[in-house]
Amino acid sequence: MELERIRPMVLRATFHAYELAALTAAARYVVESAPPEIPADALRQLERLLADYDAQVRNLSGPSG
């Protein structure tokens, strides 16, 4: 994995497919079976992140991808 700071609050991340798959699987696991002490706001943010990820993956496998 490689991280690059583009602007103070913007990072660019480069992953191998298996690294991104591991992070995504861990995020889905947390969303689906989070213990009660995980704040609801954190879970909602993670759910939005996964929804954005899923949309981007669909775009990759579309006609131009």
C-alpha positions in Angstrom: 0.0 0.0 0.0 1.2 3.5 -0.7 -0.3 6.7 0.7 0.3 10.2 -0.8 -0.9 13.5 0.7 -2.5 15.6 -2.1 -3.9 18.4 0.1 -4.1 18.7 3.9 -7.3 16.6 4.1 -7.0 14.6 0.9 -4.9 11.5 0.5 -4.4 9.2 -2.5 -4.1 5.5 -1.7 -2.7 2.9 -4.0 -3.4 -0.7 -3.1 -2.8 -4.2 -4.5 -6.2 -5.8 -5.1 -5.7 -8.3 -2.2 -5.0 -5.4 0.2 -8.1 -3.6 -0.8 -10.1 -6.8 -0.6 -8.9 -7.4 3.0 -9.8 -3.9 4.1 -13.2 -4.1 2.4 -13.9 -7.5 4.0 -13.0 -6.2 7.4 -15.2 -3.1 7.0 -18.2 -5.3 5.9 -17.6 -7.6 8.9 -17.7 -4.6 11.3 -20.9 -3.2 9.7 -22.6 -6.6 9.8 -21.6 -7.7 13.3 -20.4 -4.6 15.2 -20.4 -4.8 19.0 -22.7 -2.4 20.7 -19.9 -0.1 21.8 -19.2 0.9 18.2 -20.8 4.4 17.8 -23.7 4.5 15.4 -22.2 7.5 13.6 -19.1 5.5 12.9 -21.1 2.6 11.5 -23.1 4.9 9.2 -19.9 6.4 7.9 -18.5 3.0 7.2 -21.8 2.0 5.5 -21.6 5.1 3.2 -17.9 4.3 2.5 -18.8 0.7 1.4 -21.8 2.0 -0.7 -19.4 4.4 -2.5 -16.9 1.6 -2.9 -19.5 -0.7 -4.4 -20.6 2.0 -6.8 -17.0 2.6 -8.0 -16.5 -1.2 -8.5 -19.7 -1.3 -10.7 -18.3 1.6 -12.7 -15.0 -0.3 -13.2 -16.8 -3.3 -14.6 -19.1 -1.2 -16.9 -18.9 -0.8 -20.6 -15.8 1.4 -20.6 -14.0 -0.6 -17.9 
